[in-house]
Amino acid sequence: MNANVQTAGWNSIKLWCMRNTWAAVILLGCFAVAGCAKKDNLVGKWVGSIKLSQADKQNPKLVDAIKSMPKPTIEFKDDHTFVMPPIEGTWSSNDAVISMQPTKSGGKSISDFVANTPNPAAARAGLEKPLTMKLDDRRKTLTPASGTNRSGSSLTFTKVD
């Protein structure tokens, strides 16, 4: 009888281990799937390039200004903030449409920045509403939702990390 009790106890332990092993395997599988699930691939650094239209290429001051300025960049962070020097703010996405709400410019709050600019109305119009960007179908490039400017020049951001 003592051997039967030991065998029954051992079988219970084996059954418990098997059940918990399968539970652990299933749980690890769930974690793996969740970890491999589509991470918001917007997070990271994006570098912009400006393509000037033929009309804008005829303006030497504009061409020189574009050549002398650093490449525009946007860094989207996991905490849904972004930095697009000199602007900082928060971002949200609705599939391929990215909405960026500025909260600071030049290290100042938007209201302080607007109040201290030579043309507050223009600054307010440009900074107090969200900037809207579109992610392409392959999710590799980001462009302003408005597309090109009046003359046909465009800005495209490509992810670098």
C-alpha positions as CSV (number, residue, x, y, z in Angstrom):
1,M,0.0,0.0,0.0
2,N,2.9,2.3,0.8
3,A,4.3,1.8,-2.8
4,N,0.9,2.6,-4.3
5,V,0.7,5.9,-2.3
6,Q,4.1,6.8,-3.5
7,T,3.2,6.0,-7.1
8,A,0.0,8.0,-6.8
9,G,1.9,10.9,-5.3
10,W,4.5,10.8,-8.0
11,N,1.9,10.6,-10.7
12,S,0.2,13.6,-9.2
13,I,3.4,15.5,-9.2
14,K,4.1,14.5,-12.9
15,L,0.6,15.5,-13.8
16,W,0.9,18.9,-12.0
17,C,4.3,19.5,-13.8
18,M,2.8,18.6,-17.2
19,R,-0.2,20.9,-16.7
20,N,1.9,23.8,-15.4
21,T,4.5,23.2,-18.1
22,W,1.8,23.6,-20.8
23,A,0.4,26.6,-19.0
24,A,3.9,28.1,-18.9
25,V,4.5,27.3,-22.6
26,I,1.1,28.8,-23.5
27,L,1.8,31.9,-21.4
28,L,5.3,32.3,-22.9
29,G,3.7,31.9,-26.4
30,C,1.3,34.7,-25.5
31,F,4.1,37.0,-24.4
32,A,6.1,36.2,-27.5
33,V,3.1,37.0,-29.8
34,A,2.5,40.2,-27.8
35,G,6.1,41.1,-28.0
36,C,6.3,40.5,-31.7
37,A,3.0,42.2,-32.4
38,K,3.3,45.2,-34.7
39,K,5.0,47.8,-32.7
40,D,4.2,51.3,-33.7
41,N,6.9,51.6,-36.4
42,L,6.6,55.4,-36.2
43,V,8.8,55.5,-33.1
44,G,12.4,56.6,-34.0
45,K,14.2,59.2,-35.9
46,W,13.1,60.4,-39.3
47,V,15.3,62.6,-41.6
48,G,13.7,64.9,-44.1
49,S,14.7,65.9,-47.6
50,I,13.3,68.8,-49.6
51,K,12.6,68.5,-53.3
52,L,12.3,71.9,-54.9
53,S,10.0,72.5,-57.8
54,Q,11.4,74.0,-61.0
55,A,9.9,77.4,-60.0
56,D,11.6,77.3,-56.6
57,K,14.9,76.3,-58.1
58,Q,14.8,79.6,-60.0
59,N,14.9,81.5,-56.7
60,P,18.7,81.7,-55.7
61,K,17.9,83.0,-52.2
62,L,15.6,80.1,-51.5
63,V,18.1,77.6,-52.9
64,D,20.9,79.0,-50.8
65,A,18.7,79.0,-47.7
66,I,17.8,75.3,-48.3
67,K,21.4,74.4,-48.8
68,S,22.6,76.2,-45.7
69,M,20.0,74.8,-43.3
70,P,20.5,71.4,-41.6
71,K,18.3,68.5,-42.7
72,P,14.9,68.6,-41.0
73,T,14.4,65.8,-38.5
74,I,11.6,64.4,-36.4
75,E,12.0,62.0,-33.5
76,F,8.9,60.2,-32.4
77,K,9.2,58.7,-28.9
78,D,7.4,55.8,-27.2
79,D,5.6,58.1,-24.8
80,H,3.9,59.8,-27.8
81,T,6.0,62.9,-27.7
82,F,8.0,64.2,-30.6
83,V,10.9,66.6,-31.2
84,M,11.2,68.4,-34.5
85,P,13.7,71.1,-33.7
86,P,12.9,73.7,-32.5
87,I,9.3,72.3,-32.0
88,E,8.3,69.8,-29.3
89,G,4.9,68.3,-28.7
90,T,2.7,65.2,-28.6
91,W,1.7,62.9,-31.4
92,S,-1.1,60.4,-32.1
93,S,-1.8,58.2,-35.1
94,N,-4.9,56.9,-36.8
95,D,-3.4,54.3,-39.1
96,A,-1.5,56.3,-41.7
97,V,-2.4,59.8,-40.5
98,I,-0.1,61.2,-37.9
99,S,-1.3,64.3,-35.9
100,M,1.4,66.3,-34.1
101,Q,0.3,68.9,-31.6
102,P,3.1,71.4,-30.8
103,T,3.5,72.2,-27.1
104,K,6.8,74.1,-27.2
105,S,8.8,76.1,-29.6
106,G,12.4,77.1,-28.9
107,G,12.0,75.8,-25.3
108,K,9.0,78.1,-24.6
109,S,5.4,77.2,-24.3
110,I,3.5,77.9,-27.5
111,S,1.6,80.8,-25.9
112,D,4.8,82.4,-24.6
113,F,6.5,81.9,-28.0
114,V,3.6,83.4,-29.9
115,A,3.4,86.4,-27.6
116,N,7.0,87.2,-28.2
117,T,7.2,86.9,-32.0
118,P,7.1,89.9,-34.4
119,N,4.0,88.4,-36.1
120,P,1.9,86.6,-33.4
121,A,-1.0,85.9,-35.8
122,A,1.2,83.9,-38.2
123,A,3.0,82.1,-35.4
124,R,-0.4,81.2,-33.8
125,A,-1.8,79.9,-37.1
126,G,1.3,77.8,-37.6
127,L,1.8,76.4,-34.1
128,E,-1.6,76.2,-32.3
129,K,-3.1,73.7,-34.6
130,P,-1.9,70.1,-35.1
131,L,0.6,69.3,-37.9
132,T,-0.8,66.5,-39.9
133,M,1.5,64.0,-41.7
134,K,0.8,60.9,-43.8
135,L,2.6,57.6,-43.7
136,D,3.0,55.9,-47.1
137,D,1.5,52.4,-47.7
138,R,4.8,50.7,-47.0
139,R,5.2,52.8,-43.8
140,K,8.6,53.9,-44.9
141,T,8.1,57.6,-45.7
142,L,6.2,60.5,-44.0
143,T,5.0,63.6,-45.9
144,P,2.9,66.6,-44.8
145,A,-0.8,65.8,-45.4
146,S,-1.1,68.9,-47.5
147,G,1.4,67.4,-49.9
148,T,3.4,70.0,-51.9
149,N,3.5,73.7,-51.4
150,R,1.9,76.1,-53.9
151,S,4.9,76.0,-56.2
152,G,5.2,72.2,-56.2
153,S,8.1,71.8,-53.7
154,S,7.8,68.9,-51.3
155,L,9.2,67.5,-48.1
156,T,9.6,63.8,-47.4
157,F,10.8,62.2,-44.2
158,T,12.5,58.7,-44.2
159,K,13.1,56.6,-41.0
160,V,16.7,56.2,-40.1
161,D,16.4,53.9,-37.0
